[in-house]
Amino acid sequence: MSQQRVRWWVAGDWDAFFGLGTNSILNILVLSGLLLFLIEMPKDIVFGRIIPAVGLSLIVGNVYYAWMAYRLGVRAGRADVTALPYGPSVPHMFIVILLIMAPIYFKTKDPILAWQAGLAWAFIEGIIEALGGLIGPRIRKYTPRAAMLGTLAGISIAFISMRPAMQTWLAPSIGFISLGIIFTGWFAGARFPFRLPAGLFAIIVGSLVAWVTGFMKLEPLQQAVQHFAVSPPVLALGPLLRGFGDVAPLLVTAIPFGIYNFMEAINNVESAAAAGDEYNVTEVCLVDGIGSLVGTLLGSPFPTAVYIGHPGWKAVGGRVGYSLATGIVVALLCIFGVVPILLAIVPLVAILPILIYIGALIGAQAFQATPPAHAPAVVLALLPHLAAWGQTLVDGALTAAGTSAAKVGIPAMEKVGVLYAGLETLGGGAIIGGMILGAIGAFLIDRQFTAAAGYALAGAILAFFGFVHGGRLGWAESPQVALGYLLLALVCVLIPRLADQGEPA
């Protein structure tokens, strides 16, 4: 096979750059809004300390993953290698704000104290994430691809695509235009005027329609320009150390979610491998952890991670340069105070179809890159994520009404068909729970009964200590679910033997 020269930039990198770049900026805009309006964090902390720190942490991963792709391409003699995408972890973005910072703020009314606790939590998770590389290769070796890609599809469909889809349908006059451009460009391969990339063209047209129709207003833009400021990242050792003042409650959630993060990294590496690019799991987990730690040392309470979406960016022609450009450009936007201005210029609904596209690609890959017989196992891996997503909707509705599931009462909710306890239990630790269910299903389909029993036993242990199907770590957190997995393990071992004994000689 002839060697191909690896190039740092190709035409397809433009589409992938605008796709990943707008995705990263969108997430930064969302976390900025949550900090400003939910935690009531002062703007000088949000845009002067946190956002620049997020930007610099993105350089760590994006630049390194571009180098990894270049190195892989040179070693393999291939010019079609695509870098892994990287950015602030979307699930953890909400977790650290809603589960760590918000309760502290609501209790103390001190947003700075909430920020400090968030820094300590993210620092602990970064360490767990980096250490995950030590066991990542073994987990990947003994877990069926259907389980890993299935649970990844669950995250992508439920938490990456569903909310953007709902927001798009709320503003269809803008959202559908961007959606149509994205789909015709990235699914159908259509070309656009002036050879503009589909992602950029969708944002330009969507923004123009939003401003012409009055969807966007001039006042927020004027305010953003007035408050423009350059904010280079600075060390935040003081706030980080003060955040460790009460570390025990942080450990209870930081450890399992750190495990969640490195398990997601393993799944994303498997997704890249299914698309043709084989990366080292240990190296990826280490880079993710280092990126998170760099961010916390500079003031960002948001862990970073390999993003879902490698097959999507590969499909649109992204190679090495898109990752490098995303890291550098987004970091500059964060440091030079452009994020608030972008928030006032570009309507989110013009960007959201990109996330719908990623959800569609990752969901499809789970079925396309696994044996057809394993399709039921993929569906099993989706279920915990659908449950977790459903619980977030119920919790959000109850919070808006000024109440909670505990106040309303589980029996009262069951009477109207909302099985809240079931959502909570099934959706607890969804990424690991989805992998366990998917693995059991795939091994049973292949009649590997001992392996299926082994995963059921692992499910029993993890459920007992609350890593899956529980709300926190502890002793006997979900004993009934643990017992159920034990019984399932026994069934996997005994039923085949009983069936063999019943066969005629």
Secondary structure, DSSP 4 states (H G I P E B T S, - for coil): -------S--THHHHHHHHHHHHHHHHHHHHHHHHHHTS---HHHIIIIIHHHHHHHHHHHHHHHHHHHHHHHHHHT-S---PPPEEE-HHHHHHIIIIIIHHHHHHH--HHHHHHHHHHHHHHHHHHHHHGGGTHHHHHHTS-HHHHHHHHHHHIIIIIIHHHHHHHHHSHHHHHHHHHHHHHHHTS----GGG--HHHHHHHHHHHHHHHTTSS-HHHHHHHHHT---------HHHHHHHGGG-HHHHHHHHHHHHHHHHHHHHHHHHHHHTT----HHHHHHHHHHHHHHHHHHT----EEEPS-HHHHHHTT--SHHHHHHHHHHHHHHHTT-HHHHHHHS-HHHHTHHHHHHHHHHHHHHHHTS-GGGHHHHHHHHHHHHHHHHHHHHHHHHHHTT--HHHH-HHHHHHTT--HHHHHHHHTTHHHHHHHHHHHHHHHHTT-HHHHHHHHHHHHHHHHTTSSSSSS-STTSSHHHHHHHHHHHHHHHHHHHHHHHHS--
